[in-house]
Amino acid sequence: MADEQVLDVSQMEAPEPLVESIRALGALSSGQWLHLYHRMKPCKLYDYMEQHGYQSITCRGSEIACEVFIWRVSDNDAANAAQAIAATLPIWKDE
C-alpha cells in the first residue's frame, strides 16, 4: 500500500521550498510519494526531478494554488496512489 508524505511549502520564502522539497524527495521509501503544497508552480524542482528519476503531476489546488504529486519512476504503487488523488483536481495548465 502506498503512503502519502505531505509537505506544505506555501508559506516559505525562496530557496526554502526547493531545499525542503529535495530533502523530502530524498527521504521517500518504496511505496511513498510526496504531496507538495506550493503557492506557485515549482519550476526549478522539475529539472531536479527529471535528473533524479521522479515523475509528477501538477494540479490547481482547491485551497492552495498548486499541488504537486511526486513519486519515483519505478514505484508503481506510489504512482497509482498519487495519480488517483491527482485525478480529483484540475491539471495545471500554463496560461
C-alpha positions in Angstrom: 0.0 0.0 0.0 1.3 3.4 -1.0 2.0 6.1 1.7 1.4 9.8 1.2 4.0 12.2 2.5 2.7 15.7 2.8 4.9 18.8 2.6 3.5 22.4 2.7 6.0 24.9 1.5 3.4 27.5 0.6 4.4 30.0 3.3 8.2 29.6 2.9 10.5 32.1 1.2 12.9 31.1 -1.6 15.1 29.0 -1.6 13.4 27.0 1.3 10.6 25.4 -0.8 13.2 23.9 -3.2 15.5 22.8 -0.5 12.8 21.3 1.6 11.2 19.6 -1.4 14.5 18.0 -2.4 15.1 16.8 1.2 11.6 15.3 1.3 12.1 13.5 -2.1 15.4 12.0 -0.8 13.6 10.6 2.2 11.0 8.7 0.2 11.0 5.0 0.7 9.5 2.4 -1.6 5.7 2.9 -1.8 5.9 6.5 -0.6 5.0 9.6 -2.7 5.2 13.3 -2.0 2.1 15.6 -1.9 3.6 19.0 -2.2 1.6 22.2 -1.5 3.0 25.3 -3.0 1.9 28.9 -3.7 3.1 28.6 -7.3 4.3 26.1 -9.8 7.7 25.0 -8.6 9.6 25.3 -11.9 13.1 24.8 -10.5 12.1 21.5 -8.9 11.1 19.9 -12.3 14.7 19.8 -13.6 15.9 18.1 -10.3 13.1 15.5 -10.6 13.9 14.7 -14.2 17.6 14.2 -13.4 17.0 12.1 -10.3 14.3 9.7 -11.5 11.0 11.2 -10.3 7.7 11.8 -12.1 5.0 14.2 -11.2 1.6 15.6 -11.8 0.9 19.3 -11.1 -2.6 20.4 -10.3 -4.5 23.5 -9.4 -5.2 23.2 -5.7 -8.6 23.5 -4.1 -7.2 25.6 -1.1 -3.6 26.3 -2.1 -2.7 27.5 -5.6 -0.6 24.5 -6.6 -0.5 20.8 -5.6 2.3 18.6 -7.0 2.2 14.8 -6.7 5.6 13.2 -7.0 6.9 9.6 -7.0 9.9 7.6 -8.1 9.7 6.5 -11.7 9.9 2.8 -10.8 7.5 2.9 -7.9 4.2 1.7 -9.4 2.3 1.5 -6.1 3.2 5.1 -5.3 2.4 6.2 -8.8 -1.0 4.7 -8.8 -1.9 6.2 -5.4 -0.7 9.7 -6.3 -2.4 9.6 -9.7 -5.7 8.6 -8.2 -5.7 11.6 -5.8 -4.4 14.0 -8.5 -7.3 12.9 -10.7 -9.7 14.7 -8.3 -8.1 18.1 -9.1 -7.8 20.1 -12.3 -4.4 19.7 -14.1 -2.2 22.8 -14.1 -2.3 24.5 -17.4 0.1 27.3 -18.1 -1.7 30.3 -19.5 
